[in-house]
Amino acid sequence: MNKQSTFLFFTVLLAISSLRGLAQSDFKANPAPAPYSVGLQLGTTGAGIQLARVLTPDSRLIGRVGVSYFAYNRPFRVKAGEGKLHITPDLVMGIALASVKWHPFKTNPFFLTGGAGYTWRPDVKANLVAEGKVKFGGLEISEENVGVINANLRWRNALGYAGLGYGRSTPVRRLGFAVELGCYYLGAPTVDLQYTGFLETTTIDEQIPVIQNNLKNYRFLPSLQFLVTYGLFRRK
């Protein structure tokens, strides 16, 4: 298990342990949560909002709809020989998701969830230009000859989702808290490469199918979310 996976694992355990006492007390004190709620979420896929509704009389099946958004476009530089490569990423992650939560245990806030969604920017883009002379595999190239490289890695718009978590989407008290660990299925990505300069003299276009094949296993997007909910139309 690498450092990132270990950190994620212990983060989830800590969040679940901190929520467990409050959530279980809610279940035991009053098993009838609010029929509707609005929630704010924050996690690895950005910030978002969701609406939830109780679907069954025993409150163990919950329907949800929500959206989340994340963007990153901060440029950075990578040293390459005497010069540098100036890279400008363009990452926008906007997801609209409809899902159903199921609490398999009547007095326990553990849940399983699944659903489907849509993302209107299912890609990662990057623009690359040179600053000074750079080296590629021992070959020194001038700034002018490097040209401009635009790379685009794109997935499909429709996606699936499955996950598990701890806490309620419709709280017993006015406020509720939950943590959710899940994964989006994006499908295999496609690669688009536009360029000027020295790459025009190479056979890199013939390598794009090979690159796509090497990336075919990058079909999944892990997600860790923390949720704060506010109950609506509470039963008296």
C-alpha positions, 0 to 999 in steps of 0.5 A: 500500500503506497503513502497516498492509499495509506493516508486515504485509508486512515482518513476514512477511519478517523472520519467514521469513528468521529461520526459513529457516536453521533450517528448511532445516537440519532438512530436510537433516539429517533429513527424517523429522520427528516423526509428531505434535506439539502447538503453541502459536500467537499472532497476529492472531486471538489465542492458541491450541493445535493438534495435528498429524499426518503423513499421508503417508510422505514427510511432505509432507502434514500434518493439523491441528486447533486452536482460537484465542481473542481477546477485547476489551471495553475501553470508550472515549470519542469527543468529540461537540460539548460531550459525549462518546459512551461506547462499549463494544465486545464482541469475542470471536473463538473459532475451531475449525479443521481444516486440511491443510498441503502442502509442495510441495518435498521439501527446503524448509519452505514450505507451502500450507494450506487448511481449514474451521472454526467460530466460536461468536461470529461477531459484533462488538457495541457499546453506545453511550450519551451523556455530556452534550450531543452533536452529530450532523451539526450537530444538538445532542441532550441526553444523555437524548434520545440514549438507548441504542444497541446495534449488532451486526454478525454473520457466519455460524458456518461459515468457510473458510480458506486460507494459506501459510507457512514452517516445520513443524508436526511438527518434526525436532528436539524444537522447531519454529517456523513463521510462517503468513499466511492468510485466513478467509472469513466470508461477508457480514455482517448488521446488527442495530440496537437503540435508544432515544431520538432514533433512534426518530423517524428512518427509520434502520430503512429504511437498514439494508439499505443499510448491509448492502449497503455492508458486503457486501465485508467477507467476509474476515479476514486472519490472521498466526500464529507457531507453536512446536511440540513433537514427539511420539513421535519416531522413533528 
